[in-house]
């Protein structure tokens, strides 16, 4: 009997099927020991080859320059003006800087595997949140890839596109223009990106530095041209509404104070590519696209030699560098170009350059590298999602990798979706959606860091210390605010999509060994509220049963466990078990290894219960331990429930319930639900049920002693008998109690002389029956209360007692029918010396009396689903324990599910 091996931090989620289909690591081609292993099994080839500069700085800088640097700088400054443009830049970089701090903190708190942002979020917030944000971040990368490709095609058509005024191609302007031609050219560029990415990320990383050098040279030529190029005038033409050509006169003035002054304020106007009027939000959405590359290095985490060092260092340097370049470029163009040139020509930098091909090459290189970087990053995220089996069969092929570890199927997925994006036709048309997706992903990273900081977990010790919960919270709020400023519709839709993904993943209930931040936060809050739960402020009107159910063997007690789950009424419910033994004579505590089995049992039964186990030389002593130490603060058991002590051969519930006999389709991996305890291990852990010849581990004296101990400790006691006959208590049962009856006998049937229906024990018995009647599976059950009366006596006080009892039920708001049961024929068998009265059953009760009581119960309650009977106080003398149990056995023989109850605490209240 062994626990199945628990996965490690690097392990994928336990597989789970979708639509009845089951995934395994073998079918996906992934190795079972690590999610980052290739399907070929060639672990000797280490994919981690990149350092900080080539692995983080270069792709991050290229992604942040992308198309904005050369193609949308004039667009931003022209519409927003220099002041608002710089404001947008500061706001955007403030948002990403706050996110960068969170990225640095998370990435320096442990080893990072492939998947970048997805890996950080999922390992911090758990599979549900990590998976949903990871998929949305993948979609953001896909849309960004399409956006960069559209920008590249736009730049190509600016140089090589045919003149819309002429039907004859002139010079280099040979490419026909139009929507479908744009889609065609974009598809060709995407195909080129696909071929490069299929070869592998290392090819891109080798060429990325060369691309960065080209972009840097192009950028330097722009700054040099601002001094070297003399003022010029241009005529810009566009196809307007109705295919009419519109001409604009624009000027390059060189450095001019007048030009700078004219460009300080905003001048939002019509965008010639989308024919819509721009605003602060739409321009910011386009400009923020330049900031979406901060995770380009983090997304390469699977290829980095030391990701925990490279990611924070390289990302921060790249952010400072790109911010400086953008500020200088904004000031440069606002001081040298008039607003018309900036707004009406996205590629104006080519017009004013000392050698325009330099800018053209820079645009092509920056756009193409950004598109490839987005495709590679998206494929790595999708590959990590697939390896973790979060979305099951649809992503299963994405786990396949080449011999070198390149996830080529994930690359194909990304290429196919990016191909759909280019049908948008214009860069500005998808900019808002890309920005909203990225902002949501950044907010999730900030949320992950905030949750880790608020959880105060001792193991959250990032080496990067320049962050706090204030920066995380400010990052979350700023991301969410800017989302809705940019586009409320897209923002609302993305959040709805996120919630749907969360619900989907929660429904699939994936289990991981990554650790759940929710558990740390719950612990933090529960501890705080437990300290606030002051036992000195308890009041009877807020009383609820808090149950400790002692279980010897769950095989024979499952029905009682399920029944008590209905009886707890939102209170504490603890399954207790005593392992016989002495720790002094054992090498280790045997109880610790059993908790997983018991918790898996709780999961299987679907009950809301805790588990508390103890090691003790005797069951009685162990039960005393549990009664004293179980619970915490104001949440401690006030009621002890035991199974009945008799000689009946119990049934094996594990053989009756299909959940314990076989796994249904889609649940073959039991570790997903039982944290490493598979079904055979669970069955083997609990011993077979007791046979008639089996020795008893509990003597009658010890059993009755447990009852006495609980009463001395001011705990209510319940004894459950015949609950193996109770059906319909399982989690999948649809029983609502409409065909059930609850019978209550509030009188002490072993003490006919005691006619007090309003003592503490009787009222407790009524309260427990009422609590059961309020539970989901007993809500519509009928409750009957039986009053035993001696009609033959000359004293007719029982009529008054009946009216008094009806009034009591009315005050207690208990809905039940009252049945009057004459029991003169039963009482005549009862003999007690005159003047003697005690609450304990006397050892001299005749068999005739006990049989008569049993027949009376059988006559009136044989059809009830469950019966509540008064449990007398156990005898003080140990030598009477066997007699006490014999009397209880005789009274309840053959009744069916019966709960004998002895209450010691007041639980009813008639005032408000």
BATI-467537 format. One line per 3 residues: number of its first residue (from 1); their letters; for each residue x, y, z of C-alpha. Coordinates in steps of 0.5 Angstrom, whole numbers. Layout:
NUM) a) X:Y:Z | ...;
This chain:
1) xxx) 0:0:0 | 4:6:-2 | 2:13:-4;
4) xxx) 3:15:-11 | 9:19:-13 | 7:26:-12;
7) xxx) 9:31:-18 | 14:36:-17 | 14:44:-18;
10) xxx) 16:43:-25 | 11:37:-26 | 4:39:-31;
13) xxx) -3:38:-28 | -6:31:-27 | -9:30:-34;
16) xxx) -16:30:-34 | -21:29:-40 | -26:34:-44;
19) xxx) -32:31:-47 | -31:24:-44 | -24:24:-47;
22) xxx) -18:23:-43 | -11:25:-44 | -4:22:-42;
25) xxx) 3:25:-42 | 4:19:-47 | -1:21:-52;
28) xxx) 1:28:-52 | 8:26:-53 | 11:30:-47;
31) xxx) 15:26:-42 | 12:25:-35 | 17:28:-31;
34) xxx) 18:35:-33 | 13:39:-37 | 19:42:-41;
37) xxx) 22:36:-43 | 21:35:-51 | 17:29:-53;
40) xxx) 23:26:-56 | 26:25:-50 | 33:28:-51;
43) xxx) 34:31:-45 | 42:31:-46 | 40:37:-51;
46) xxx) 40:43:-46 | 35:49:-49 | 38:54:-44;
49) xxx) 43:58:-48 | 41:65:-48 | 44:70:-43;
52) xxx) 41:77:-41 | 43:81:-47 | 41:76:-53;
55) xxx) 36:73:-49 | 32:79:-46 | 35:86:-48;
58) xxx) 35:85:-55 | 28:82:-56 | 25:87:-51;
61) xxx) 28:93:-54 | 26:90:-61 | 19:89:-59;
64) xxx) 18:95:-56 | 21:99:-62 | 17:95:-67;
67) xxx) 12:99:-71 | 11:105:-67 | 18:107:-67;
70) xxx) 18:109:-75 | 11:108:-77 | 7:111:-71;
73) xxx) 11:117:-68 | 8:122:-72 | 1:119:-71;
76) xxx) 2:120:-64 | 5:127:-64 | 1:130:-69;
79) xxx) -6:128:-66 | -4:129:-59 | 1:134:-59;
82) xxx) 8:134:-56 | 5:135:-49 | 0:130:-49;
85) xxx) 4:125:-53 | 9:126:-47 | 4:125:-42;
88) xxx) 1:118:-46 | 9:116:-46 | 9:117:-38;
91) xxx) 3:114:-37 | 4:108:-41 | 11:107:-38;
94) xxx) 9:108:-31 | 4:102:-32 | 9:98:-35;
97) xxx) 14:100:-30 | 10:98:-24 | 9:91:-28;
100) xxx) 16:90:-29 | 17:91:-21 | 12:85:-20;
103) xxx) 16:81:-26 | 22:82:-23 | 20:80:-16;
106) xxx) 16:74:-18 | 22:72:-23 | 27:72:-17;
109) xxx) 23:68:-12 | 25:61:-15 | 27:58:-22;
112) xxx) 23:59:-28 | 21:55:-33 | 18:56:-40;
115) xxx) 12:60:-41 | 14:66:-39 | 9:70:-36;
118) xxx) 4:64:-36 | 9:60:-32 | 9:66:-27;
121) xxx) 2:67:-26 | 0:60:-26 | 5:58:-21;
124) xxx) 3:64:-16 | -4:64:-17 | -6:57:-19;
127) xxx) -8:53:-25 | -15:57:-26 | -13:64:-26;
130) xxx) -6:62:-29 | -9:58:-34 | -15:63:-36;
133) xxx) -10:69:-36 | -5:65:-40 | -9:64:-45;
136) xxx) -11:71:-46 | -4:73:-46 | -3:68:-52;
139) xxx) -9:71:-55 | -6:78:-54 | 1:76:-57;
142) xxx) -3:73:-63 | -6:79:-64 | 0:83:-63;
145) xxx) 4:79:-69 | -2:80:-73 | -1:88:-72;
148) xxx) 6:88:-73 | 5:84:-80 | 0:89:-82;
151) xxx) 5:95:-80 | 10:92:-84 | 5:91:-90;
154) xxx) 3:98:-89 | 11:100:-90 | 12:96:-96;
157) xxx) 6:99:-99 | 8:106:-98 | 15:105:-102;
160) xxx) 12:99:-107 | 5:101:-107 | 2:103:-114;
163) xxx) 0:110:-114 | -8:110:-113 | -8:116:-118;
166) xxx) -5:112:-124 | -7:106:-127 | 0:105:-129;
169) xxx) 6:102:-125 | 12:107:-124 | 19:106:-122;
172) xxx) 19:101:-116 | 11:103:-114 | 9:96:-117;
175) xxx) 5:93:-112 | -3:93:-113 | -7:96:-107;
178) xxx) -13:94:-104 | -16:90:-98 | -15:83:-101;
181) xxx) -8:85:-103 | -6:87:-96 | -9:81:-93;
184) xxx) -5:77:-99 | 2:81:-97 | 0:80:-90;
187) xxx) 0:72:-91 | 6:72:-95 | 10:76:-89;
190) xxx) 7:71:-84 | 9:65:-88 | 16:68:-88;
193) xxx) 15:68:-80 | 13:61:-79 | 19:59:-83;
196) xxx) 24:62:-79 | 20:60:-72 | 19:53:-75;
199) xxx) 27:53:-75 | 27:55:-68 | 28:61:-63;
202) xxx) 36:60:-63 | 36:62:-70 | 32:68:-69;
205) xxx) 36:70:-63 | 42:70:-67 | 39:74:-72;
208) xxx) 36:79:-67 | 42:82:-65 | 44:84:-72;
211) xxx) 37:87:-73 | 38:91:-67 | 44:94:-70;
214) xxx) 40:95:-77 | 35:99:-73 | 40:103:-69;
217) xxx) 43:105:-75 | 37:107:-78 | 35:111:-71;
220) xxx) 41:115:-71 | 40:117:-79 | 34:120:-76;
223) xxx) 37:124:-71 | 43:126:-76 | 38:128:-81;
226) xxx) 34:133:-77 | 41:137:-77 | 43:135:-84;
229) xxx) 37:135:-88 | 34:142:-91 | 27:144:-90;
232) xxx) 22:141:-95 | 15:142:-98 | 11:136:-99;
235) xxx) 4:134:-103 | 1:128:-100 | -5:124:-103;
238) xxx) -10:120:-100 | -16:116:-103 | -22:119:-99;
241) xxx) -29:118:-99 | -32:116:-106 | -25:114:-109;
244) xxx) -24:121:-109 | -16:123:-109 | -15:128:-103;
247) xxx) -9:132:-103 | -5:135:-97 | 1:141:-97;
250) xxx) 6:139:-91 | 12:141:-89 | 19:139:-86;
253) xxx) 22:146:-83 | 28:143:-79 | 29:145:-72;
256) xxx) 24:151:-71 | 21:154:-65 | 15:156:-69;
259) xxx) 14:149:-71 | 15:146:-64 | 10:151:-61;
262) xxx) 5:149:-66 | 5:142:-64 | 5:143:-57;
265) xxx) -3:142:-56 | -7:137:-59 | -10:137:-66;
268) xxx) -15:130:-66 | -17:129:-73 | -19:124:-78;
271) xxx) -15:118:-79 | -14:117:-86 | -13:109:-85;
274) xxx) -19:108:-81 | -23:114:-83 | -25:115:-76;
277) xxx) -24:121:-72 | -18:120:-67 | -19:122:-59;
280) xxx) -14:121:-53 | -16:114:-52 | -15:111:-59;
283) xxx) -9:115:-60 | -6:112:-53 | -8:105:-55;
286) xxx) -4:105:-61 | 2:108:-57 | 1:103:-52;
289) xxx) 3:98:-57 | 10:100:-56 | 10:98:-49;
292) xxx) 7:91:-50 | 14:88:-51 | 16:88:-44;
295) xxx) 15:81:-43 | 19:79:-49 | 25:77:-45;
298) xxx) 20:73:-40 | 17:69:-45 | 24:66:-47;
301) xxx) 25:64:-40 | 25:57:-43 | 31:59:-47;
304) xxx) 35:63:-42 | 41:60:-38 | 39:64:-31;
307) xxx) 32:67:-32 | 32:69:-25 | 38:74:-26;
310) xxx) 37:75:-34 | 29:77:-34 | 29:83:-28;
313) xxx) 36:86:-31 | 35:86:-38 | 28:88:-38;
316) xxx) 29:94:-33 | 35:96:-38 | 31:95:-44;
319) xxx) 25:100:-41 | 30:105:-39 | 33:105:-46;
322) xxx) 27:105:-50 | 23:111:-46 | 29:115:-47;
325) xxx) 29:114:-55 | 22:115:-55 | 22:122:-51;
328) xxx) 28:124:-56 | 24:122:-62 | 18:126:-60;
331) xxx) 21:132:-58 | 25:132:-65 | 19:131:-69;
334) xxx) 15:136:-66 | 20:141:-67 | 22:139:-74;
337) xxx) 15:137:-78 | 9:141:-78 | 2:137:-76;
340) xxx) 0:136:-83 | 6:132:-85 | 6:128:-78;
343) xxx) -2:126:-79 | -2:125:-86 | 4:121:-87;
346) xxx) 6:115:-83 | 12:114:-86 | 14:121:-86;
349) xxx) 21:119:-83 | 23:116:-90 | 22:123:-93;
352) xxx) 26:127:-89 | 32:122:-88 | 39:123:-91;
355) xxx) 38:116:-95 | 31:114:-94 | 33:107:-95;
358) xxx) 36:107:-88 | 29:108:-85 | 26:103:-90;
361) xxx) 30:98:-88 | 30:100:-80 | 22:99:-81;
364) xxx) 22:92:-84 | 27:90:-79 | 24:92:-73;
367) xxx) 17:90:-75 | 19:83:-78 | 23:82:-72;
370) xxx) 17:84:-67 | 12:79:-71 | 17:74:-70;
373) xxx) 18:75:-63 | 11:75:-62 | 10:69:-65;
376) xxx) 15:65:-62 | 13:68:-55 | 6:66:-56;
379) xxx) 8:59:-58 | 12:58:-52 | 6:60:-48;
382) xxx) 1:55:-52 | 6:50:-51 | 7:51:-43;
385) xxx) -1:51:-43 | -1:45:-47 | 4:41:-42;
388) xxx) 0:43:-36 | -6:40:-39 | -11:45:-37;
391) xxx) -15:45:-43 | -15:38:-45 | -16:35:-52;
394) xxx) -16:42:-56 | -9:44:-54 | -6:36:-54;
397) xxx) -2:37:-60 | 1:43:-58 | 6:39:-53;
400) xxx) 9:36:-59 | 16:39:-60 | 22:37:-65;
403) xxx) 29:34:-63 | 32:41:-61 | 26:42:-57;
406) xxx) 22:47:-61 | 14:47:-60 | 13:47:-68;
409) xxx) 6:45:-67 | 5:51:-62 | 8:55:-67;
412) xxx) 3:52:-73 | -3:54:-68 | 0:61:-67;
415) xxx) 1:62:-74 | -6:60:-76 | -10:65:-71;
418) xxx) -5:70:-73 | -7:69:-80 | -14:70:-78;
421) xxx) -12:77:-75 | -9:80:-81 | -16:80:-84;
424) xxx) -17:86:-80 | -14:90:-86 | -11:96:-82;
427) xxx) -6:96:-76 | -10:101:-72 | -16:97:-73;
430) xxx) -13:92:-68 | -9:96:-64 | -14:97:-58;
433) xxx) -16:90:-58 | -8:88:-57 | -7:94:-52;
436) xxx) -13:91:-48 | -11:84:-47 | -4:86:-45;
439) xxx) -7:91:-40 | -11:85:-37 | -5:81:-37;
442) xxx) 0:86:-34 | -6:87:-28 | -6:79:-27;
445) xxx) 2:80:-26 | 1:85:-21 | -5:81:-18;
448) xxx) 0:75:-17 | 5:79:-14 | 0:83:-9;
451) xxx) -3:76:-7 | 4:73:-5 | 6:80:-2;
454) xxx) -1:80:2 | 0:72:4 | 6:74:8;
457) xxx) 9:67:6 | 15:66:9 | 18:63:3;
460) xxx) 16:69:-1 | 23:72:-1 | 25:75:-8;
463) xxx) 32:78:-9 | 29:84:-12 | 27:88:-7;
466) xxx) 25:95:-10 | 17:93:-10 | 11:93:-5;
469) xxx) 4:92:-5 | 3:99:-6 | 6:99:-13;
472) xxx) 3:92:-14 | -4:95:-13 | -3:102:-16;
475) xxx) -1:97:-22 | -7:93:-22 | -12:100:-22;
478) xxx) -8:103:-27 | -8:98:-32 | -16:97:-31;
481) xxx) -17:104:-31 | -13:105:-38 | -17:99:-41;
484) xxx) -24:102:-40 | -21:109:-42 | -18:106:-49;
487) xxx) -25:102:-50 | -30:100:-45 | -33:95:-50;
490) xxx) -27:91:-51 | -25:91:-44 | -32:89:-41;
493) xxx) -31:83:-47 | -24:81:-44 | -26:81:-37;
496) xxx) -32:77:-39 | -28:72:-43 | -23:72:-37;
499) xxx) -29:70:-32 | -32:64:-37 | -25:61:-37;
502) xxx) -24:62:-30 | -31:58:-29 | -29:53:-34;
505) xxx) -22:51:-31 | -26:51:-24 | -31:46:-27;
508) xxx) -25:42:-29 | -22:42:-23 | -15:41:-24;
511) xxx) -10:40:-19 | -3:41:-18 | 3:41:-14;
514) xxx) 5:48:-15 | 2:51:-9 | -5:55:-9;
517) xxx) -4:63:-7 | -11:62:-5 | -10:57:1;
520) xxx) -4:62:4 | -9:68:3 | -15:64:6;
523) xxx) -10:62:12 | -9:69:13 | -16:71:13;
526) xxx) -18:65:17 | -13:66:23 | -15:73:23;
529) xxx) -23:72:24 | -22:66:29 | -18:71:33;
532) xxx) -25:75:33 | -29:69:34 | -29:70:42;
535) xxx) -33:64:46 | -35:69:51 | -39:72:46;
538) xxx) -43:66:45 | -51:66:45 | -56:61:45;
541) xxx) -60:64:39 | -54:63:35 | -52:56:37;
544) xxx) -51:51:32 | -48:43:32 | -41:43:32;
547) xxx) -40:35:31 | -34:30:32 | -36:24:29;
550) xxx) -31:18:32 | -30:13:26 | -27:6:27;
553) xxx) -27:4:20 | -30:8:14 | -32:2:10;
556) xxx) -38:1:15 | -39:8:17 | -40:12:10;
559) xxx) -48:12:11 | -47:15:18 | -42:20:15;
562) xxx) -46:22:10 | -52:23:15 | -48:27:20;
565) xxx) -46:32:14 | -54:34:13 | -54:35:21;
568) xxx) -49:40:22 | -52:46:19 | -46:50:17;
571) xxx) -43:48:24 | -36:45:25 | -36:37:22;
574) xxx) -30:33:24 | -28:26:23 | -24:23:29;
577) xxx) -20:17:29 | -16:13:34 | -10:9:32;
580) xxx) -8:5:38 | -1:5:39 | 5:8:43;
583) xxx) 9:13:40 | 15:11:45 | 15:4:42;
586) xxx) 15:7:35 | 20:10:30 | 16:15:27;
589) xxx) 8:17:28 | 4:13:24 | -2:18:24;
592) xxx) 2:23:19 | 2:18:13 | -6:17:14;
595) xxx) -9:24:13 | -8:24:5 | -13:17:5;
598) xxx) -18:20:10 | -18:27:6 | -19:23:0;
601) xxx) -25:19:3 | -28:26:5 | -27:28:-3;
604) xxx) -30:22:-5 | -36:22:0 | -37:30:-2;
607) xxx) -38:32:5 | -35:38:8 | -31:35:14;
610) xxx) -24:36:17 | -20:30:19 | -17:29:26;
613) xxx) -13:23:28 | -9:21:34 | -5:16:37;
616) xxx) -7:13:44 | -6:7:48 | -14:6:48;
619) xxx) -20:9:44 | -23:12:50 | -16:16:52;
622) xxx) -16:18:45 | -23:20:44 | -21:25:50;
625) xxx) -15:28:47 | -20:29:41 | -25:32:45;
628) xxx) -20:37:48 | -16:39:42 | -20:38:36;
631) xxx) -22:45:33 | -19:52:34 | -22:58:38;
634) xxx) -29:59:38 | -30:53:33 | -29:47:37;
637) xxx) -34:41:38 | -40:41:42 | -43:34:40;
640) xxx) -40:27:40 | -43:22:35 | -41:15:36;
643) xxx) -43:9:32 | -48:4:36 | -44:-2:40;
646) xxx) -47:-8:38 | -45:-15:35 | -48:-14:28;
649) xxx) -44:-15:22 | -43:-9:19 | -44:-8:11;
652) xxx) -38:-6:7 | -40:1:4 | -34:1:-1;
655) xxx) -37:-5:-5 | -44:-2:-5 | -42:5:-8;
658) xxx) -39:5:-15 | -35:11:-14 | -31:6:-9;
661) xxx) -31:0:-14 | -28:3:-21 | -27:10:-24;
664) xxx) -31:13:-29 | -29:16:-36 | -25:22:-35;
667) xxx) -23:20:-28 | -18:15:-29 | -12:19:-26;
670) xxx) -15:19:-19 | -9:24:-17 | -13:29:-20;
673) xxx) -18:29:-14 | -14:25:-9 | -7:29:-9;
676) xxx) -3:22:-10 | -8:17:-7 | -11:13:-12;
679) xxx) -17:8:-12 | -13:2:-10 | -9:5:-5;
682) xxx) -15:8:-2 | -19:1:-2 | -13:-2:1;
685) xxx) -11:3:7 | -18:2:10 | -18:-6:13;
688) xxx) -24:-10:11 | -30:-10:16 | -31:-13:22;
691) xxx) -33:-21:22 | -37:-24:28 | -31:-28:30;
694) xxx) -26:-22:30 | -24:-19:36 | -27:-12:39;
697) xxx) -22:-7:40 | -27:-3:45 | -30:-6:51;
700) xxx) -37:-5:53 | -34:-1:59 | -30:3:55;
703) xxx) -35:5:50 | -40:7:56 | -34:11:59;
706) xxx) -33:15:53 | -40:17:53 | -39:19:61;
709) xxx) -33:23:59 | -36:27:54 | -42:29:58;
712) xxx) -37:30:64 | -34:35:59 | -41:38:57;
715) xxx) -41:35:51 | -48:33:48 | -48:25:46;
718) xxx) -51:22:40 | -51:14:38 | -53:12:31;
721) xxx) -55:5:30 | -58:2:23 | -55:8:19;
724) xxx) -52:3:14 | -60:2:12 | -61:9:10;
727) xxx) -61:11:3 | -60:17:-1 | -55:21:3;
730) xxx) -50:21:-3 | -47:27:-6 | -51:25:-13;
733) xxx) -57:23:-10 | -63:28:-12 | -67:26:-5;
736) xxx) -71:32:-3 | -74:29:3 | -81:29:1;
739) xxx) -83:22:2 | -79:22:8 | -81:22:16;
742) xxx) -77:24:22 | -80:21:28 | -78:24:35;
745) xxx) -79:21:42 | -77:27:47 | -79:22:53;
748) xxx) -74:18:57 | -77:12:55 | -73:8:60;
751) xxx) -76:12:66 | -84:13:65 | -84:17:71;
754) xxx) -80:22:68 | -86:26:64 | -82:33:63;
757) xxx) -82:34:56 | -78:41:57 | -72:39:60;
760) xxx) -65:40:57 | -64:34:54 | -71:33:51;
763) xxx) -71:40:48 | -64:39:45 | -67:33:42;
766) xxx) -72:37:38 | -67:42:36 | -63:37:33;
769) xxx) -69:34:29 | -71:41:27 | -64:42:24;
772) xxx) -64:36:20 | -71:38:17 | -68:44:15;
775) xxx) -62:41:11 | -63:40:3 | -64:32:3;
778) xxx) -69:33:9 | -72:40:7 | -79:37:5;
781) xxx) -79:31:10 | -85:31:15 | -83:31:22;
784) xxx) -88:27:28 | -87:28:35 | -90:23:40;
787) xxx) -92:24:47 | -93:18:51 | -99:19:56;
790) xxx) -102:14:61 | -109:15:60 | -112:10:65;
793) xxx) -109:14:71 | -114:18:75 | -110:24:74;
796) xxx) -111:28:67 | -105:32:67 | -103:30:61;
799) xxx) -108:34:57 | -105:40:60 | -98:38:58;
802) xxx) -100:37:51 | -103:44:51 | -97:46:54;
805) xxx) -92:42:49 | -96:45:43 | -95:52:46;
808) xxx) -88:51:46 | -87:48:39 | -91:54:37;
811) xxx) -86:59:41 | -80:55:38 | -82:55:31;
814) xxx) -82:48:30 | -87:45:25 | -89:38:27;
817) xxx) -95:34:28 | -96:31:35 | -98:24:36;
820) xxx) -101:22:43 | -99:15:44 | -102:12:50;
823) xxx) -97:7:53 | -101:4:59 | -99:-3:57;
826) xxx) -92:-1:57 | -91:2:64 | -95:-4:67;
829) xxx) -88:-8:66 | -84:-2:69 | -83:-3:77;
832) xxx) -79:2:81 | -79:2:89 | -84:7:91;
835) xxx) -81:14:92 | -75:12:88 | -73:16:82;
838) xxx) -67:17:78 | -65:19:71 | -61:13:70;
841) xxx) -64:7:67 | -64:2:73 | -60:-5:72;
844) xxx) -67:-9:74 | -71:-7:68 | -75:-13:66;
847) xxx) -74:-16:59 | -82:-15:58 | -81:-8:59;
850) xxx) -76:-7:54 | -79:-11:49 | -86:-7:50;
853) xxx) -82:-1:49 | -79:-4:43 | -86:-6:40;
856) xxx) -89:1:41 | -83:4:37 | -84:-1:32;
859) xxx) -92:0:31 | -91:7:31 | -85:9:27;
862) xxx) -83:3:23 | -84:7:17 | -80:13:19;
865) xxx) -73:15:15 | -70:16:22 | -72:16:29;
868) xxx) -69:21:35 | -70:18:42 | -68:20:48;
871) xxx) -61:17:51 | -61:16:58 | -55:18:62;
874) xxx) -50:12:63 | -49:9:70 | -44:11:74;
877) xxx) -42:4:76 | -37:1:71 | -40:-6:72;
880) xxx) -47:-4:70 | -44:-2:63 | -46:-8:60;
883) xxx) -53:-8:62 | -54:-1:60 | -52:-3:53;
886) xxx) -56:-9:53 | -62:-4:55 | -61:0:49;
889) xxx) -60:-5:44 | -67:-8:46 | -70:-2:46;
892) xxx) -68:0:39 | -67:-7:36 | -70:-8:29;
895) xxx) -72:0:28 | -68:2:23 | -64:8:23;
898) xxx) -64:11:30 | -60:17:33 | -60:16:41;
901) xxx) -59:23:44 | -57:26:50 | -56:34:51;
904) xxx) -53:37:56 | -53:45:53 | -59:49:52;
907) xxx) -60:50:45 | -67:53:44 | -69:61:45;
910) xxx) -76:64:44 | -74:71:44 | -71:75:38;
